[in-house]
Amino acid sequence: MFSEITAYLTEIRPEASIVLLLVLSVLGVLLTRMVRLPSMLAYLLIGVFISTTGVNLLSGDDDIPHIAQFGIAFLMFSIGLEFNISRLIDMRHKVLGLGAPQMFLTALGTLFVVWLGYDQGWRSGFAVGLAVAMSSTAIMAKMLAERFELHSRHGRRTMAVLLFQDLAVVPSLIVIPALALNPYNLGTALASGILLGITTLFLMFWIGKKLVNLLFAVVSRFHSPELFMLTVLLLVFGLSLVTEKAGLSDAMGAFIGGVLVSETLYRHEVEADIRPFRDILLGLFFVSIGMTLDLSYVFSHLLVISLGLVLLILGKGLVVLLVTRANRTPWPVAIRTASQLAIAGEFGIVLLTLAFSNGLIDDEMLQSTLAIMLLSMFMAPFVISLSTRLAEVLERNSLPEGSNGPLHHHTAEALTSHNLYHSHVVICGFGRTGHAVAEFLGAERIAWVAIDVNARRVEEATHELGSVVFGRAERPEVLSAAGLKTALLVVICFPDPAAVERMLPAIRRVRPEIRIVVRAPDDSFCDHFKALGATEVVPEIFESGLSLAQETLRQLGIPVERTSRKVKEIREAHYKGPAT
């Protein structure tokens, strides 16, 4: 039966194979979400399924890996968006004090294992060591965010090491190809490669910093999402091509592009634009990685791979544990951090395949190491759950009876690292209406954050208690940048009803309980907007009618007190609540 299915899948037409890929992806991601596992695991399993059955997904065996490389470019671009000099300076002690020793000791230990245990040579050992030293940013960032532990003590240490690893990817992309050259010229090759990289980086930063902001400033004036998206794609692929032609990795060019955009006010909108491309193409990349796993090899070398898996998790975990303890980290925090960094990472797979393509390791080393790294990713949720239980036991045993110290300390520390914005009002739209709302809030010493797609307004906005974020308010990334999760109230000032219809569900998905005040052209939109999630709707025609009537009575000599009382009564009746 299985052989018949396999024979059918190998003869499937390209159009039907793409549908099959989509069906497998939807079902796989759905199942992993249901059991609260990273969706990356679903893509890896799909790749394993494809390699086992031999199904022809695209016309050509090399199509998927080539297309999938774009996923790495977008991932590097996303990491570049997160790279910020001020952030690195603030975390410099943790980044350098934890990240550098972890990378060095893990790579050094792996070097000796590969060199002495597999007789592969020190260059092969060093290349594999760099790959093994990497941990999964994609898995850990997602898990920490879902558990609200990004700002916990172990969360901050884990992210600091991951940040160092992400930065170390760039020089690693230079070092590994240089290791494949003549050993007698290795020093010269490394020096020239690093010099070329520094020169290219300097020129791209120096020229790009001036051009990127200008380019997006011009594009944003036309308020065209299509043009904005095309500009982002041009930047990612254009800079990738430049670095590739310069003899460096195309992923490095994408990383530089992200760093350049991160220094502009368009960062959050760009991040929202690339997310669909990044997630889908990165999923395809993991499919291609799963396709490289030879299950027959895994089962025929099960004992060796099992021992390697244990060695990887325990070895990396022990290194992180020693490094964190050397930095005077409490045992429970050190154990949690060690378990989160003990697994392999997606960039480790990239570096491993790069080492194989440059002839540094043979197919057997690739298959065994790749199998061990992939299995460690599958084991991640279980390893982290086990270490969490152990850390909780240590915390309880180290506390005086009846004390709730760790929970209180954890919460207090998380609050000190909370979002930049807190207990503020989010204003969607910073035109004349939004500006007026901001002025009233400022007069009452209430902090606010506005969202607008007009770059000039964003650049010119200066206020002691407020700031303006560039982007569209229906984007989750933009809403997050405006601090929606900690906001007290949202005011939508956009005059376009279609835009309001997109914003209300987007806001409710992030904060179902938050109060939302919406501007509307007239009364006909009130019920519709409230059905979408608005707390209160303010019709412009109704309010302008009241103002016009009040001024008319004033001109006729009617006392202001009487007209104000009448307006208050009408407002109370209309909004069904006390006028404020």
C-alpha positions as CSV (number, residue, x, y, z in Angstrom):
1,M,0.0,0.0,0.0
2,F,2.8,2.4,1.0
3,S,4.8,1.6,-2.2
4,E,1.7,2.3,-4.3
5,I,1.2,5.7,-2.7
6,T,4.9,6.5,-3.1
7,A,4.7,5.5,-6.8
8,Y,1.7,7.8,-7.3
9,L,3.3,10.7,-5.6
10,T,6.5,10.5,-7.7
11,E,4.4,10.9,-10.8
12,I,2.2,13.7,-9.6
13,R,1.9,16.8,-11.8
14,P,3.5,20.0,-10.7
15,E,0.2,21.9,-10.2
16,A,-1.2,19.1,-8.0
17,S,2.1,18.8,-6.1
18,I,1.9,22.5,-5.1
19,V,-1.6,21.9,-3.8
20,L,-0.3,18.9,-1.9
21,L,2.5,21.0,-0.4
22,L,-0.1,23.6,0.8
23,V,-2.4,20.9,2.2
24,L,0.5,19.3,4.1
25,S,1.6,22.8,5.4
26,V,-1.9,23.8,6.6
27,L,-2.4,20.4,8.3
28,G,1.1,20.4,9.8
29,V,1.0,23.9,11.1
30,L,-2.5,23.4,12.5
31,L,-1.5,20.2,14.4
32,T,1.7,21.8,15.8
33,R,-0.3,24.8,17.0
34,M,-2.9,22.6,18.6
35,V,-0.2,20.9,20.7
36,R,1.7,24.2,21.2
37,L,4.8,23.2,19.3
38,P,6.8,25.5,17.0
39,S,5.4,25.5,13.4
40,M,9.0,25.0,12.2
41,L,8.7,21.4,13.3
42,A,5.8,20.8,10.9
43,Y,7.8,22.1,8.0
44,L,10.7,19.8,8.9
45,L,8.4,16.8,9.0
46,I,7.0,17.8,5.6
47,G,10.5,17.8,4.2
48,V,11.2,14.4,5.7
49,F,7.9,13.1,4.2
50,I,8.9,14.4,0.8
51,S,12.3,12.9,0.9
52,T,10.9,9.5,2.0
53,T,8.1,9.3,-0.6
54,G,10.1,11.0,-3.4
55,V,7.2,13.3,-4.4
56,N,8.2,15.8,-7.1
57,L,7.0,19.1,-5.7
58,L,8.5,21.4,-8.3
59,S,10.0,20.9,-11.8
60,G,13.6,20.3,-10.8
61,D,15.3,18.9,-7.7
62,D,17.1,22.1,-7.0
63,D,14.2,24.5,-7.2
64,I,13.1,24.3,-3.6
65,P,16.5,24.9,-2.0
66,H,17.1,27.9,-4.3
67,I,13.8,29.5,-3.6
68,A,14.1,28.6,0.1
69,Q,17.3,30.7,0.3
70,F,15.1,33.8,0.1
71,G,13.6,32.7,3.4
72,I,17.1,33.1,5.0
73,A,17.5,36.5,3.4
74,F,14.2,37.7,4.9
75,L,15.1,36.2,8.3
76,M,18.4,38.0,8.2
77,F,16.6,41.2,7.2
78,S,14.3,40.8,10.2
79,I,17.2,40.3,12.5
80,G,18.8,43.4,11.1
81,L,15.5,45.3,11.9
82,E,15.9,44.2,15.5
83,F,19.6,45.2,15.6
84,N,20.0,48.5,17.4
85,I,23.2,50.1,18.6
86,S,21.6,51.5,21.7
87,R,20.0,48.2,22.5
88,L,23.4,46.4,22.2
89,I,25.0,49.0,24.4
90,D,22.4,48.5,27.1
91,M,22.8,44.7,27.0
92,R,26.6,44.8,26.4
93,H,27.5,43.1,29.7
94,K,25.1,40.2,29.2
95,V,25.7,40.0,25.4
96,L,29.5,39.9,25.6
97,G,29.8,38.3,29.1
98,L,27.4,35.4,28.3
99,G,27.3,35.2,24.4
100,A,31.0,35.3,23.7
101,P,32.1,32.6,26.2
102,Q,29.2,30.4,25.1
103,M,30.1,30.6,21.4
104,F,33.8,30.1,22.1
105,L,33.6,27.2,24.5
106,T,30.9,25.3,22.5
107,A,32.8,25.7,19.3
108,L,36.0,24.7,20.9
109,G,34.5,21.6,22.5
110,T,32.8,20.5,19.3
111,L,36.1,21.1,17.4
112,F,37.9,18.5,19.6
113,V,35.0,16.0,19.3
114,V,34.9,16.2,15.5
115,W,38.7,16.3,15.2
116,L,39.5,13.5,17.5
117,G,36.3,11.4,17.4
118,Y,35.5,11.6,13.7
119,D,39.0,12.3,12.3
120,Q,37.7,15.2,10.2
121,G,40.5,17.7,10.7
122,W,40.5,20.9,12.8
123,R,39.0,23.0,10.0
124,S,36.0,20.7,9.7
125,G,35.7,20.6,13.5
126,F,35.7,24.4,13.7
127,A,33.0,24.8,11.0
128,V,30.8,22.2,12.7
129,G,31.5,23.9,16.1
130,L,30.3,27.2,14.8
131,A,27.1,25.5,13.6
132,V,26.5,23.6,16.8
133,A,27.1,26.7,19.0
134,M,24.0,28.4,17.4
135,S,20.7,28.1,19.2
136,S,17.3,28.7,17.8
137,T,16.2,32.3,17.8
138,A,13.0,31.4,16.0
139,I,11.9,28.8,18.6
140,M,13.0,30.5,21.8
141,A,11.8,34.0,21.0
142,K,8.4,32.6,20.2
143,M,8.2,30.4,23.3
144,L,9.4,33.1,25.6
145,A,6.9,35.6,24.1
146,E,4.0,33.1,24.4
147,R,4.9,32.4,28.1
148,F,5.4,36.2,28.8
149,E,9.0,35.5,29.9
150,L,10.9,37.8,27.5
151,H,11.6,40.2,30.3
152,S,12.2,37.6,33.0
153,R,15.7,37.1,34.4
154,H,16.3,33.9,32.3
155,G,14.5,35.4,29.3
156,R,16.8,38.4,29.2
157,R,19.9,36.2,29.5
158,T,18.7,33.9,26.8
159,M,17.9,36.8,24.4
160,A,21.3,38.3,25.1
161,V,23.1,35.2,24.1
162,L,20.8,34.8,21.0
163,L,21.6,38.4,20.1
164,F,25.3,37.7,20.2
165,Q,24.8,34.5,18.1
166,D,22.7,36.4,15.5
167,L,25.6,38.9,15.2
168,A,28.1,36.1,15.0
169,V,26.3,34.6,12.0
170,V,27.7,37.4,9.8
171,P,31.4,36.8,10.4
172,S,30.7,33.1,10.4
173,L,29.5,33.4,6.8
174,I,32.9,34.8,6.0
175,V,35.0,32.4,8.0
176,I,33.5,29.1,6.8
177,P,34.2,29.6,3.1
178,A,37.7,30.8,4.0
179,L,38.3,27.6,6.0
180,A,37.8,25.6,2.8
181,L,40.8,27.2,1.1
182,N,44.4,26.1,1.1
183,P,45.5,25.7,4.7
184,Y,48.8,27.4,4.0
185,N,46.9,30.5,2.8
186,L,44.2,30.3,5.4
187,G,45.5,33.3,7.4
188,T,45.7,35.5,4.3
189,A,42.3,34.3,3.2
190,L,40.7,35.0,6.5
191,A,42.3,38.4,6.8
192,S,41.3,39.4,3.2
193,G,37.8,38.0,3.7
194,I,37.3,40.0,6.9
195,L,38.9,43.1,5.4
196,L,36.6,42.7,2.4
197,G,33.6,42.3,4.7
198,I,34.5,45.3,6.8
199,T,35.1,47.4,3.6
200,T,31.8,46.3,2.1
201,L,29.9,46.9,5.4
202,F,31.4,50.4,5.7
203,L,30.6,51.4,2.2
204,M,27.1,50.0,2.4
205,F,26.4,51.6,5.8
206,W,27.9,55.0,4.7
207,I,26.1,55.1,1.4
208,G,23.0,53.2,2.4
209,K,22.3,55.2,5.6
210,K,21.9,58.3,3.5
211,L,19.9,56.7,0.6
212,V,17.5,54.4,2.5
213,N,15.8,57.0,4.6
214,L,15.6,59.3,1.5
215,L,14.2,56.5,-0.6
216,F,11.4,55.6,1.9
217,A,10.6,59.3,2.5
218,V,9.9,59.7,-1.2
219,V,7.9,56.5,-1.5
220,S,5.8,57.1,1.6
221,R,4.5,60.4,0.1
222,F,2.5,58.5,-2.4
223,H,0.7,56.5,0.3
224,S,0.8,53.4,-1.9
225,P,1.2,50.0,-0.1
226,E,2.1,48.4,-3.4
227,L,4.9,50.8,-4.0
228,F,6.1,50.5,-0.4
229,M,6.2,46.7,-0.6
230,L,8.1,46.8,-3.9
231,T,10.7,49.1,-2.4
232,V,11.2,46.7,0.5
233,L,11.7,43.8,-1.8
234,L,14.1,45.8,-3.9
235,L,16.1,46.7,-0.8
236,V,16.3,43.0,0.4
237,F,17.2,41.5,-3.0
238,G,19.3,44.4,-4.2
239,L,21.6,44.5,-1.2
240,S,21.8,40.7,-1.2
241,L,22.9,40.8,-4.8
242,V,25.6,43.5,-4.0
243,T,27.2,41.4,-1.2
244,E,27.0,38.2,-3.3
245,K,28.8,39.9,-6.2
246,A,31.4,41.2,-3.6
247,G,32.2,37.6,-2.7
248,L,30.2,37.6,0.5
249,S,27.0,35.9,1.5
250,D,23.7,37.2,0.1
251,A,22.3,36.8,3.7
252,M,24.8,39.4,4.9
253,G,23.4,42.0,2.4
254,A,19.9,41.3,3.7
255,F,21.1,41.8,7.3
256,I,22.7,45.1,6.4
257,G,19.4,46.2,4.7
258,G,17.6,45.4,8.0
259,V,20.1,47.4,10.0
260,L,19.7,50.4,7.7
261,V,15.9,50.4,7.9
262,S,16.0,49.9,11.7
263,E,17.5,53.4,12.0
264,T,14.5,55.0,10.2
265,L,11.0,55.7,11.3
266,Y,9.6,53.2,8.7
267,R,10.9,50.1,10.6
268,H,7.6,48.8,12.0
269,E,5.7,49.2,8.7
270,V,8.6,47.4,6.8
271,E,8.6,44.6,9.4
272,A,4.8,44.1,8.9
273,D,5.3,44.0,5.1
274,I,8.0,41.4,5.0
275,R,6.5,39.1,7.7
276,P,4.3,37.0,5.2
277,F,7.2,36.6,2.8
278,R,9.6,35.7,5.6
279,D,7.3,33.2,7.3
280,I,6.3,31.4,4.1
281,L,9.8,31.3,2.5
282,L,11.4,30.4,5.8
283,G,8.9,27.5,6.1
284,L,10.0,26.4,2.6
285,F,13.6,26.6,3.8
286,F,12.8,24.2,6.6
287,V,11.0,21.9,4.2
288,S,14.2,21.9,2.1
289,I,16.3,21.1,5.3
290,G,13.9,18.3,6.2
291,M,14.4,16.9,2.6
292,T,18.1,16.6,3.3
293,L,17.5,14.2,6.2
294,D,18.1,10.6,5.3
295,L,15.8,8.5,7.5
296,S,17.5,5.3,6.4
297,Y,20.8,6.7,7.6
298,V,19.2,7.8,10.9
299,F,17.8,4.3,11.6
300,S,21.0,2.5,10.6
301,H,23.1,4.8,12.9
302,L,20.5,5.2,15.6
303,L,22.8,4.5,18.5
304,V,25.5,7.0,17.3
305,I,22.9,9.7,16.6
306,S,21.2,9.1,20.0
307,L,24.5,9.5,21.8
308,G,25.2,12.6,19.7
309,L,21.8,14.1,20.7
310,V,22.5,13.5,24.4
311,L,26.0,15.0,24.0
312,L,24.7,18.0,22.2
313,I,22.0,18.9,24.7
314,L,24.0,18.1,27.8
315,G,27.2,19.6,26.4
316,K,25.7,22.9,25.3
317,G,23.6,23.1,28.4
318,L,26.6,22.5,30.7
319,V,28.6,25.3,28.9
320,V,25.7,27.8,29.4
321,L,25.2,26.7,33.0
322,L,28.9,27.2,33.7
323,V,29.0,30.6,32.0
324,T,25.9,31.9,33.7
325,R,27.0,30.7,37.1
326,A,30.4,32.4,36.5
327,N,28.4,35.6,36.0
328,R,26.8,35.1,39.5
329,T,23.4,33.9,38.2
330,P,21.2,32.0,40.7
331,W,20.9,28.3,40.0
332,P,17.2,28.3,39.0
333,V,17.8,31.1,36.5
334,A,20.9,29.4,35.2
335,I,19.1,26.1,34.7
336,R,16.3,27.7,32.7
337,T,18.7,29.7,30.6
338,A,20.9,26.6,29.9
339,S,17.9,24.5,28.8
340,Q,16.7,27.2,26.4
341,L,20.1,27.5,24.7
342,A,21.0,23.8,24.7
343,I,19.1,23.1,21.4
344,A,20.5,23.7,17.9
345,G,19.3,26.6,15.8
346,E,18.2,27.4,12.3
347,F,21.3,29.4,11.6
348,G,23.4,26.4,12.7
349,I,21.7,24.4,9.9
350,V,22.6,27.2,7.5
351,L,26.3,27.2,8.6
352,L,26.3,23.4,8.5
353,T,25.0,23.2,4.9
354,L,27.5,26.0,4.0
355,A,30.3,23.9,5.4
356,F,29.1,20.9,3.3
357,S,28.8,22.9,0.1
358,N,32.4,24.2,0.6
359,G,33.7,20.6,1.0
360,L,34.6,21.0,4.7
361,I,32.6,18.0,5.8
362,D,31.5,14.9,4.0
363,D,28.0,13.6,3.6
364,E,28.2,11.3,6.6
365,M,29.1,14.1,8.9
366,L,26.4,16.3,7.4
367,Q,23.7,13.6,7.8
368,S,24.7,12.7,11.4
369,T,25.1,16.3,12.6
370,L,22.0,17.4,10.8
371,A,19.9,14.6,12.3
372,I,21.2,15.4,15.8
373,M,20.5,19.1,15.4
374,L,17.0,18.5,14.0
375,L,16.1,16.1,16.7
376,S,17.3,18.6,19.4
377,M,14.8,21.1,17.9
378,F,12.0,18.5,18.3
379,M,13.1,17.9,21.9
380,A,13.2,21.6,22.8
381,P,9.7,21.9,24.3
382,F,10.2,18.8,26.5
383,V,13.7,19.7,27.6
384,I,12.6,23.2,28.6
385,S,9.5,21.9,30.4
386,L,11.7,19.4,32.4
387,S,14.2,22.1,33.4
388,T,11.4,24.5,34.4
389,R,10.1,21.9,36.9
390,L,13.6,21.4,38.2
391,A,14.1,25.2,38.6
392,E,10.8,25.5,40.4
393,V,11.8,22.8,42.9
394,L,15.1,24.5,43.6
395,E,13.3,27.8,44.1
396,R,10.9,26.3,46.6
397,N,13.6,24.6,48.5
398,S,15.7,27.8,48.7
399,L,12.9,29.9,50.1
400,P,11.9,30.4,53.8
401,E,8.6,28.6,54.6
402,G,5.6,30.6,53.4
403,S,7.6,33.0,51.2
404,N,6.7,33.9,47.7
405,G,9.9,35.7,46.9
406,P,10.8,34.4,43.5
407,L,7.4,35.1,42.0
408,H,7.4,38.6,43.4
409,H,11.0,39.2,42.3
410,H,10.2,37.8,38.8
411,T,7.2,40.1,38.4
412,A,9.0,43.2,39.7
413,E,12.0,42.6,37.4
414,A,9.7,42.1,34.4
415,L,8.0,45.3,35.1
416,T,11.2,47.3,35.1
417,S,11.9,46.0,31.6
418,H,8.4,46.6,30.3
419,N,7.4,48.3,27.1
420,L,8.7,51.8,26.6
421,Y,5.0,53.0,26.6
422,H,2.8,52.3,29.6
423,S,-0.6,53.5,30.7
424,H,-1.0,55.8,27.7
425,V,-3.6,56.5,25.0
426,V,-3.1,55.2,21.4
427,I,-4.3,57.7,18.8
428,C,-4.8,56.2,15.3
429,G,-4.4,59.0,12.9
430,F,-2.5,62.2,13.6
431,G,-4.2,64.7,11.3
432,R,-6.0,67.8,12.7
433,T,-8.5,65.6,14.8
434,G,-5.8,63.4,16.2
435,H,-3.6,66.4,16.9
436,A,-6.4,68.1,18.8
437,V,-7.0,64.9,20.9
438,A,-3.2,64.8,21.7
439,E,-3.3,68.5,22.8
440,F,-6.1,67.8,25.2
441,L,-4.3,64.8,26.6
442,G,-1.1,66.7,27.0
443,A,-2.9,69.4,28.9
444,E,-4.1,66.8,31.4
445,R,-0.5,65.3,31.6
446,I,-1.7,62.0,30.0
447,A,0.9,60.2,27.8
448,W,-0.1,59.3,24.2
449,V,1.3,57.5,21.2
450,A,-0.1,58.3,17.7
451,I,0.1,56.2,14.5
452,D,0.1,57.8,11.1
453,V,1.2,57.0,7.5
454,N,2.3,60.6,6.8
455,A,6.1,60.5,7.2
456,R,6.3,64.3,7.5
457,R,3.9,64.4,10.4
458,V,5.9,61.6,12.1
459,E,9.2,63.5,11.6
460,E,7.8,66.9,12.8
461,A,5.9,65.6,15.8
462,T,7.6,66.7,19.0
463,H,5.9,66.5,22.4
464,E,7.0,66.0,25.9
465,L,4.3,63.4,26.6
466,G,3.8,61.8,23.2
467,S,5.4,60.4,20.1
468,V,4.3,59.3,16.6
469,V,4.9,55.9,15.0
470,F,4.9,55.5,11.2
471,G,2.7,52.8,9.8
472,R,-0.8,51.5,9.3
473,A,-2.8,51.0,12.4
474,E,-4.3,47.7,11.3
475,R,-0.9,46.1,11.4
476,P,-0.2,44.1,14.6
477,E,3.5,45.0,14.5
478,V,2.7,48.7,14.3
479,L,0.1,48.4,17.1
480,S,2.7,46.6,19.2
481,A,5.3,49.4,18.5
482,A,2.7,51.9,19.8
483,G,2.4,49.9,23.0
484,L,-1.2,48.7,22.5
485,K,-0.8,45.9,25.1
486,T,-0.2,48.4,27.9
487,A,-2.5,51.2,26.7
488,L,-5.5,52.6,28.6
489,L,-7.6,53.7,25.6
490,V,-7.6,53.8,21.8
491,V,-8.9,56.7,19.8
492,I,-9.4,56.2,16.1
493,C,-9.4,59.5,14.3
494,F,-9.2,58.4,10.7
495,P,-12.0,59.8,8.5
496,D,-12.1,56.8,6.2
497,P,-14.7,54.2,7.3
498,A,-13.0,51.4,5.4
499,A,-9.8,52.0,7.3
500,V,-11.7,52.0,10.6
501,E,-13.3,48.6,9.6
502,R,-9.8,47.2,9.3
503,M,-8.5,48.7,12.5
504,L,-11.2,47.6,14.9
505,P,-10.8,43.8,14.5
506,A,-7.0,44.2,14.5
507,I,-7.1,46.1,17.8
508,R,-9.6,43.7,19.4
509,R,-7.4,40.7,18.5
510,V,-4.6,42.1,20.5
511,R,-6.6,43.7,23.4
512,P,-10.2,42.3,23.5
513,E,-11.0,44.3,26.6
514,I,-9.6,47.8,25.8
515,R,-11.9,50.8,25.3
516,I,-12.0,52.2,21.7
517,V,-13.4,55.6,20.8
518,V,-14.1,56.0,17.1
519,R,-14.6,59.0,14.8
520,A,-17.4,58.5,12.2
521,P,-18.9,60.6,9.4
522,D,-22.5,60.3,10.7
523,D,-24.9,58.3,12.7
524,S,-25.3,55.6,10.1
525,F,-21.9,54.1,11.0
526,C,-22.6,53.9,14.8
527,D,-24.2,50.4,15.0
528,H,-21.8,48.9,12.4
529,F,-18.6,50.2,14.2
530,K,-19.9,49.0,17.6
531,A,-20.6,45.6,16.2
532,L,-16.9,45.5,15.1
533,G,-15.7,46.4,18.6
534,A,-16.0,50.2,19.1
535,T,-16.9,51.2,22.7
536,E,-18.2,54.6,21.6
537,V,-18.7,56.2,18.2
538,V,-18.6,60.0,17.8
539,P,-20.4,61.1,14.6
540,E,-19.0,64.3,13.1
541,I,-22.3,65.6,11.7
542,F,-24.0,65.2,15.1
543,E,-21.2,67.0,17.0
544,S,-20.9,69.8,14.4
545,G,-24.7,70.2,14.5
546,L,-24.6,70.6,18.3
547,S,-21.8,73.2,18.0
548,L,-23.6,75.1,15.3
549,A,-26.9,75.1,17.2
550,Q,-25.1,76.3,20.4
551,E,-23.4,79.1,18.5
552,T,-26.7,80.1,16.9
553,L,-28.5,80.4,20.2
554,R,-25.5,82.4,21.6
555,Q,-25.8,84.9,18.7
556,L,-29.5,85.3,19.5
557,G,-28.7,86.3,23.1
558,I,-29.6,83.1,24.8
559,P,-27.4,82.7,28.0
560,V,-24.5,80.4,27.5
561,E,-25.4,78.4,30.7
562,R,-28.8,77.5,29.2
563,T,-27.4,76.4,25.8
564,S,-24.6,74.4,27.5
565,R,-27.1,72.6,29.7
566,K,-29.2,71.8,26.6
567,V,-26.2,70.5,24.7
568,K,-25.3,68.3,27.7
569,E,-28.8,66.8,27.8
570,I,-28.7,66.0,24.1
571,R,-25.3,64.4,24.4
572,E,-26.4,62.3,27.3
573,A,-29.4,61.1,25.5
574,H,-27.4,60.3,22.3
575,Y,-24.5,58.5,23.9
576,K,-26.7,56.9,26.6
577,G,-24.4,57.9,29.4
578,P,-23.3,60.9,31.5
579,A,-21.5,63.5,29.4
580,T,-17.9,64.1,30.4
